Structure formats: structure tokens, C-alpha cells
Amino acid sequence: MPAEPEHDGAGDDSRWSPIDSSEWHAARDAVAALRDVLIAAGMERDFPYLRADLNAFGHGLIELGRVSPHTADRLAALLRKSLDCPQEVPRRVDD
């Protein structure tokens, strides 16, 4: 009977972890940035289901969860205000 080939675990899809993927880290970083803005706006308690996730294809997703109509109105107002603010484009040092 032939011997089983030995594996070092490298490239073994059965050992894949979402925590090791760049998509997971991007989703987590986006949630952290959104969380910080929601805290600054006093809306952190309005998004109890906010979390980073990956779909079945490994694409990063941000789960906002259900929100009340009042929360949706406040979020829309916050976004409107941000669009009304003049945005400065940072200049590169070598320009």
C-alpha cells in the first residue's frame, strides 16, 4: 500500500482562516473607522449589530444591521452635512 504524502500545511484550504485574509482585515478596518465616526456623532448605540464579515466567496462585508427610522434620518443628516463641508485634498510633499 502506498504511503500518504506528507504535508506541511502550506496551501491546505482546510486550514484557511478568515483572520488571515486581507479581505477580513480590510472589513475590520472599515468597521473601526465607521465606529469611530459613529462614536463622534453620538450614534454608537444606534448600530448594535455593526460588524465585519466575509461572504461565502471571501469578500469583505460590513453588517450595519437593523436601525430605527430615527437613526436612518440622523445618519442621512450626518452624510448630508459631510457633503456640504469643503474637503481639502492633501498635497503630496514632493509636489
Secondary structure per residue as TSV (DSSP state, phi and psi in degrees):
chain	resnum	aa	ss	phi	psi
A	1	M	-	360.0	132.2
A	2	P	-	-70.3	146.8
A	3	A	-	-76.3	146.5
A	4	E	-	-68.9	138.9
A	5	P	-	-68.9	144.4
A	6	E	-	-85.2	140.6
A	7	H	-	-118.5	144.2
A	8	D	-	-95.5	1.1
A	9	G	S	92.6	-14.7
A	10	A	T	-69.3	130.7
A	11	G	T	77.4	6.5
A	12	D	-	-83.4	109.2
A	13	D	G	-63.9	-21.4
A	14	S	G	-72.3	-13.3
A	15	R	G	-103.7	10.7
A	16	W	-	-66.2	139.1
A	17	S	-	-128.8	134.6
A	18	P	G	-62.4	-26.4
A	19	I	G	-67.1	-20.2
A	20	D	G	-89.3	-3.0
A	21	S	S	-94.9	147.4
A	22	S	H	-67.3	-29.7
A	23	E	H	-64.6	-40.3
A	24	W	H	-63.8	-44.8
A	25	H	H	-64.6	-38.6
A	26	A	H	-64.2	-42.7
A	27	A	H	-65.4	-42.7
A	28	R	H	-63.6	-41.6
A	29	D	H	-66.0	-37.9
A	30	A	H	-65.7	-39.7
A	31	V	H	-64.2	-40.9
A	32	A	H	-63.5	-42.2
A	33	A	H	-64.8	-43.5
A	34	L	H	-65.8	-41.2
A	35	R	H	-58.5	-43.6
A	36	D	H	-62.1	-40.0
A	37	V	H	-68.8	-40.8
A	38	L	H	-64.3	-38.1
A	39	I	H	-63.8	-45.5
A	40	A	H	-61.8	-31.4
A	41	A	T	-87.2	-1.3
A	42	G	T	73.1	25.7
A	43	M	-	-113.6	14.3
A	44	E	G	-61.8	-30.9
A	45	R	G	-80.9	-11.1
A	46	D	G	-82.9	-9.5
A	47	F	-	-126.1	66.6
A	48	P	T	-68.7	-16.1
A	49	Y	T	-103.3	10.1
A	50	L	-	-61.3	125.1
A	51	R	E	-163.9	159.7
A	52	A	E	-92.2	147.3
A	53	D	E	-154.1	168.8
A	54	L	E	-123.2	143.9
A	55	N	-	-85.5	-175.8
A	56	A	T	-63.8	-20.1
A	57	F	T	-95.1	2.4
A	58	G	S	85.0	12.5
A	59	H	-	-85.9	135.1
A	60	G	E	-69.2	138.8
A	61	L	E	-135.0	152.7
A	62	I	E	-113.7	121.9
A	63	E	E	-94.1	114.9
A	64	L	-	-88.8	-29.6
A	65	G	-	79.7	-174.9
A	66	R	-	-77.8	142.1
A	67	V	-	-134.9	157.2
A	68	S	-	-75.0	160.5
A	69	P	H	-57.8	-36.8
A	70	H	H	-62.0	-42.8
A	71	T	H	-65.2	-41.4
A	72	A	H	-62.4	-40.2
A	73	D	H	-63.6	-43.7
A	74	R	H	-64.4	-40.2
A	75	L	H	-65.4	-42.1
A	76	A	H	-61.8	-41.9
A	77	A	H	-63.2	-40.7
A	78	L	H	-62.9	-42.9
A	79	L	H	-66.5	-40.0
A	80	R	H	-60.0	-44.7
A	81	K	H	-61.9	-39.9
A	82	S	H	-66.5	-32.9
A	83	L	H	-71.5	-28.7
A	84	D	H	-78.6	-18.0
A	85	C	S	-77.5	135.8
A	86	P	-	-65.5	136.1
A	87	Q	-	-109.9	123.3
A	88	E	-	-88.8	134.6
A	89	V	-	-92.2	119.9
A	90	P	-	-62.3	136.9
A	91	R	-	-90.6	143.6
A	92	R	-	-73.0	148.6
A	93	V	T	-62.7	-35.7
A	94	D	T	-85.4	4.9
A	95	D	-	-80.2	360.0
